[in-house]
Amino acid sequence: MLKIGLLLLIVPPLMLMGLYFWELSDVRECTLMQGGYWDYLDGVCRDTSQPFVPWVEREPLLVNGGMLLSVVGLVICMAGLYVKRR
């Protein structure tokens, strides 16, 4: 029970950070290397200025679901630590 809880506690935030940094590398390549503007909604580099759209607005299920899984993992970890081993 403790192992499952730790997996649910640690893996979702790591996956979210990995996806965030993957997109950040695309944004930096667009702005620094190509001199363009990143279109957050379409995920492409444009020549004209684009508005910033937060990740939580673009992928609310992914962000909120990942955080919810992490909280569930915390609860399972706490339950696993609270219950005596047989």
N, C-alpha and C positions, 0 to 999 in steps of 0.2 A: 504494500500500500504506500509505503514511504517512497519507493523508487518511482512509482507512477506519478505521485504528487510532485516529486522533484523534476521529473521530465516535463510535466505540465506547467510547472512554475518557471522553468528556465528556457525551454525550447521556443515558445511563442515570442517572447521579447527578442531573442536572438534572431529569429526569422524576420521579425519586423525591422530590426536594425539592419539586417543584411539587405532586405528589399529597399530600405531607405537609402543606404549607401550606394546601392546599384543605381538607383535613380539619380542620386547626387552626382555620381561620376558622369552620367549622361548630360546633366545640367551643366557641370563644369566644363565638359568638352565642348558643348555648344557655345557657352559664353566666352571661354578663354581661348579655345583653339579656332573656332569658326567665327567668332565675333558676332554671334546672333543672339536671339532671345528664345528662351525655352517656353514652349506652349505646354503647360501642365495638363490641360484637358486632353490633348491629342497625343502628347508624348513625342513631339517632333521639334526640331529647331526651325525657327522662323526668322525672317529679316526685320519684321516690325515688332515693336514692344508688345508684350503679352502680360495680362494680369496674373498675379500670383494666386493660385488656388491651393489651399492647404490639403495635405494628404488625407486628413480625416474627413474632408468634404468629398474627395474623389473616391475614396475606398473606405466608407464607414463600417461596412461589415467586417472587413479584414482587420482594421485597427481595433474596433470594439470587441470583436470576437477573440482576437489574440489576447487582449487584456482580460477578458472574461475567463478564458482558459487559464491564464496565469493566476487569477484569483481562485479559481476552482482548484488548481494545483496547490495553492497555499493552504486552502481549507483541508484538502486531503493530507498534506504534510502534517498539519497540526493534529488532525485526527489520528494519523499514523504514529505520531509521537505521544499522543495522549493515551491510546489504547495499549494495554500491557501485551507483551509478546507471550505466546503460549509455549 
